[in-house]
Amino acid sequence: MSDLFDLSGKVAAIVGGGGVLAGEMALGLARAGADIAILDFNLDAANARAAQVRDLGRRAIGVKVDATKKADLQAALDAILAELGHVEVLVNAAGINSGTPFFEITEEEWHRILDVDLTSVFLACQVFGQHMVQPGKGGSVINISSASSGPPLSKVFTYSVAKGGVNQVTQFLAREWATQGVRVNAILPGFFPAEQNRKLLTDERVASIMKHTPMNRFGEASELVGAAVYLASDKASSFVTGSIMRVDGGYMAMTI
């Protein structure tokens, strides 16, 4: 069974890997045997996470990337190939959020959230996907969706639109690349408090979330690792593509 989830010999690129949730997934992939490239706008955060990976005995690099710029992502891929030799796993986890009321959302905010949360996924899939679909390559793309992807959550209009788009990108590319050795899936987290959403968690909103979450608690970052390792493994999830995997404490199963 351990061989089923063994990622030894693989290299994973984690876009947004300097953050809490993506960083924990990066460490989990490393513990499963993968070498790791941490791609983040904050180079200090990327380097710090890469150092943690190296402490686990794996190779790791930090790369400064503006994930909304295709040229940056291409440069990151080139750096990964130069330093680590290859890449088989891509995790798209860059994200920002805002609770701005609908009529107060500016065009600037609208485009910024869509760029970071959705366009970054599109561009990274173009850059890394072009590498993975080459004969003899292959790989696994893991996009990070959200409980807000549909039905949408209140207060996060643009974020919900973006995450709905992430689901569409995931399933479209899963279909397109299914015969080319590249699997494309998404992890749909429930409520995992992090810096980007903590400011939205008022007492009233927390009470509403708990009422709608059968497990009656928030998720822990470590609870996303199993899904990431499973989807990264071409042994454990070899026939899995186009899936939106929920890790949400039952949130999406709750009605009344």
C-alpha positions as CSV (number, residue, x, y, z in Angstrom):
1,M,0.0,0.0,0.0
2,S,2.8,2.4,0.7
3,D,4.0,2.0,-2.9
4,L,0.6,3.2,-4.0
5,F,1.2,6.6,-2.6
6,D,4.9,6.8,-3.1
7,L,5.9,10.0,-5.1
8,S,9.6,9.2,-5.1
9,G,11.2,10.4,-8.4
10,K,8.5,13.1,-9.0
11,V,8.9,16.8,-9.0
12,A,5.9,19.0,-7.9
13,A,5.5,22.7,-8.7
14,I,3.3,24.5,-6.1
15,V,2.0,27.8,-7.4
16,G,1.2,29.9,-4.3
17,G,3.2,27.5,-2.2
18,G,4.3,30.2,0.2
19,G,0.8,30.3,1.7
20,V,-0.5,28.2,4.6
21,L,-2.7,25.7,2.8
22,A,-0.6,25.2,-0.3
23,G,2.6,25.1,1.8
24,E,1.2,22.3,3.9
25,M,0.3,20.4,0.7
26,A,3.9,21.0,-0.5
27,L,5.3,19.5,2.7
28,G,2.9,16.5,2.4
29,L,4.0,15.8,-1.2
30,A,7.6,16.0,0.0
31,R,6.9,13.5,2.8
32,A,5.5,11.2,0.1
33,G,8.8,11.4,-1.7
34,A,8.5,14.3,-4.2
35,D,11.0,17.0,-4.8
36,I,9.3,20.5,-4.6
37,A,9.4,23.8,-6.4
38,I,7.7,26.6,-4.4
39,L,6.4,29.3,-6.7
40,D,5.2,32.4,-5.0
41,F,5.0,36.2,-5.4
42,N,6.7,36.5,-2.0
43,L,10.2,35.1,-2.5
44,D,11.0,35.1,1.2
45,A,7.9,32.9,1.8
46,A,8.8,30.6,-1.1
47,N,12.4,30.2,0.2
48,A,11.3,29.6,3.7
49,R,8.9,26.8,2.6
50,A,11.6,25.3,0.4
51,A,14.0,25.2,3.3
52,Q,11.4,23.2,5.3
53,V,11.1,20.8,2.4
54,R,14.9,20.4,2.4
55,D,14.8,19.7,6.1
56,L,12.7,16.6,5.2
57,G,15.5,15.4,3.0
58,R,14.0,16.4,-0.4
59,R,15.3,18.7,-3.0
60,A,13.5,22.0,-3.2
61,I,13.8,25.5,-4.7
62,G,11.9,28.7,-4.2
63,V,11.0,30.8,-7.3
64,K,9.5,34.3,-7.3
65,V,6.6,34.3,-9.7
66,D,3.7,36.6,-10.6
67,A,1.3,33.9,-11.5
68,T,-0.8,36.3,-13.6
69,K,2.2,36.7,-16.0
70,K,2.8,33.9,-18.5
71,A,6.4,34.9,-18.9
72,D,7.0,34.5,-15.2
73,L,5.5,31.0,-15.2
74,Q,7.6,30.1,-18.3
75,A,10.7,31.3,-16.5
76,A,9.7,29.3,-13.4
77,L,9.3,26.1,-15.5
78,D,12.7,26.7,-17.1
79,A,14.2,27.1,-13.6
80,I,12.6,23.9,-12.4
81,L,13.9,22.0,-15.4
82,A,17.4,23.4,-14.9
83,E,17.5,22.8,-11.1
84,L,15.4,19.7,-10.6
85,G,15.4,18.1,-14.1
86,H,11.7,17.5,-14.7
87,V,8.2,18.2,-13.3
88,E,5.2,15.8,-13.2
89,V,2.9,17.5,-10.7
90,L,1.4,21.0,-10.8
91,V,-0.7,22.5,-7.9
92,N,-2.5,25.7,-8.7
93,A,-3.1,27.4,-5.4
94,A,-2.6,31.1,-5.9
95,G,-5.6,33.0,-4.4
96,I,-6.9,36.3,-3.0
97,N,-10.4,37.2,-1.8
98,S,-12.5,40.2,-0.9
99,G,-15.8,40.7,0.9
100,T,-16.7,44.0,-1.0
101,P,-20.4,44.4,-1.5
102,F,-21.5,43.9,-5.2
103,F,-22.3,47.5,-6.1
104,E,-19.0,48.6,-4.6
105,I,-16.7,46.2,-6.5
106,T,-14.5,48.2,-8.8
107,E,-13.2,47.1,-12.2
108,E,-9.7,47.0,-10.7
109,E,-10.7,44.7,-7.9
110,W,-12.8,42.5,-10.3
111,H,-9.9,42.0,-12.6
112,R,-7.3,41.5,-9.9
113,I,-9.2,38.7,-8.2
114,L,-10.1,37.0,-11.5
115,D,-6.4,37.3,-12.6
116,V,-5.0,35.8,-9.4
117,D,-7.7,33.1,-8.8
118,L,-8.5,32.1,-12.4
119,T,-6.2,33.5,-15.0
120,S,-3.2,32.1,-13.1
121,V,-4.7,28.6,-13.4
122,F,-5.3,29.1,-17.1
123,L,-1.7,30.4,-17.7
124,A,0.0,27.8,-15.5
125,C,-1.9,25.0,-17.3
126,Q,-0.8,26.4,-20.6
127,V,2.8,26.6,-19.6
128,F,3.2,23.4,-17.6
129,G,0.6,21.5,-19.6
130,Q,2.5,22.2,-22.8
131,H,5.5,20.4,-21.2
132,M,3.4,17.6,-19.7
133,V,1.6,16.6,-22.9
134,Q,4.8,16.0,-24.8
135,P,5.2,12.3,-25.7
136,G,6.8,10.4,-22.9
137,K,6.1,13.1,-20.2
138,G,2.6,13.1,-18.6
139,G,1.6,14.4,-15.2
140,S,-1.0,15.5,-12.8
141,V,-2.5,18.9,-12.5
142,I,-4.3,19.7,-9.2
143,N,-6.3,22.9,-9.1
144,I,-7.7,24.4,-5.9
145,S,-11.4,25.1,-6.1
146,S,-13.6,26.3,-3.3
147,A,-16.9,25.6,-1.6
148,S,-17.8,29.0,-3.1
149,S,-17.6,27.6,-6.7
150,G,-21.3,26.7,-6.7
151,P,-23.7,27.4,-5.3
152,P,-21.9,30.6,-4.6
153,L,-21.3,31.9,-1.1
154,S,-22.6,35.3,0.1
155,K,-20.2,38.3,0.4
156,V,-17.5,36.9,-2.0
157,F,-18.9,37.6,-5.5
158,T,-15.8,37.8,-7.6
159,Y,-14.1,35.0,-5.8
160,S,-17.1,32.7,-6.4
161,V,-17.1,33.6,-10.1
162,A,-13.4,32.8,-10.3
163,K,-13.7,29.5,-8.5
164,G,-16.6,28.4,-10.7
165,G,-14.2,29.1,-13.6
166,V,-11.5,26.9,-12.0
167,N,-14.0,24.0,-12.0
168,Q,-14.6,24.5,-15.7
169,V,-10.9,24.8,-16.6
170,T,-10.3,21.6,-14.6
171,Q,-13.0,19.5,-16.4
172,F,-12.3,20.9,-19.8
173,L,-8.6,20.1,-19.7
174,A,-9.3,16.7,-18.2
175,R,-11.2,15.9,-21.3
176,E,-8.7,17.4,-23.7
177,W,-5.6,15.7,-22.1
178,A,-7.1,12.4,-21.1
179,T,-5.3,10.5,-23.8
180,Q,-2.1,12.4,-23.5
181,G,-1.0,11.1,-20.1
182,V,-2.1,14.2,-18.2
183,R,-4.8,14.0,-15.5
184,V,-6.5,17.2,-14.3
185,N,-8.4,17.3,-11.1
186,A,-9.4,19.8,-8.4
187,I,-9.6,19.8,-4.6
188,L,-12.6,21.6,-3.3
189,P,-11.8,22.7,0.3
190,G,-14.5,23.7,2.7
191,F,-13.7,26.3,5.3
192,F,-10.0,26.4,6.2
193,P,-9.2,29.8,7.9
194,A,-6.2,31.4,6.3
195,E,-5.0,35.0,5.9
196,Q,-7.0,35.7,2.8
197,N,-10.4,34.8,4.4
198,R,-9.9,35.4,8.1
199,K,-11.0,39.0,7.9
200,L,-14.4,37.7,6.6
201,L,-15.0,35.4,9.5
202,T,-17.2,37.5,11.8
203,D,-18.9,35.8,14.7
204,E,-22.1,35.7,12.7
205,R,-20.5,34.2,9.7
206,V,-18.7,31.6,11.7
207,A,-22.0,30.6,13.3
208,S,-23.6,30.3,9.9
209,I,-20.7,28.1,8.6
210,M,-20.8,25.8,11.6
211,K,-24.6,25.4,11.2
212,H,-24.0,24.3,7.6
213,T,-21.0,22.0,8.3
214,P,-22.0,18.6,9.7
215,M,-18.6,18.1,11.3
216,N,-19.1,21.4,13.1
217,R,-15.5,22.7,12.8
218,F,-13.1,24.3,10.5
219,G,-10.6,22.2,8.5
220,E,-7.0,21.9,9.4
221,A,-4.4,22.5,6.6
222,S,-3.0,19.0,7.1
223,E,-6.3,17.6,6.1
224,L,-5.8,18.6,2.5
225,V,-2.6,16.6,2.2
226,G,-4.2,13.2,1.7
227,A,-6.2,14.4,-1.3
228,A,-3.1,16.1,-2.8
229,V,-1.0,13.0,-2.5
230,Y,-3.7,10.8,-3.9
231,L,-4.3,13.0,-6.9
232,A,-0.5,13.4,-7.5
233,S,0.1,9.6,-7.5
234,D,-0.3,8.1,-11.0
235,K,-0.7,4.7,-9.2
236,A,-3.4,5.6,-6.6
237,S,-5.5,7.8,-9.0
238,S,-4.5,6.5,-12.4
239,F,-8.1,6.4,-13.6
240,V,-9.1,9.7,-12.0
241,T,-9.4,12.9,-14.1
242,G,-12.0,15.6,-14.2
243,S,-12.9,15.1,-10.6
244,I,-13.7,17.9,-8.1
245,M,-12.7,16.3,-4.8
246,R,-14.5,17.7,-1.8
247,V,-12.6,18.1,1.5
248,D,-15.2,20.1,3.4
249,G,-16.5,18.3,6.5
250,G,-19.8,17.6,4.7
251,Y,-20.5,21.2,3.8
252,M,-21.6,20.5,0.2
253,A,-23.9,17.6,1.4
254,M,-25.9,19.9,3.8
255,T,-29.3,21.3,3.1
256,I,-31.7,21.7,6.0
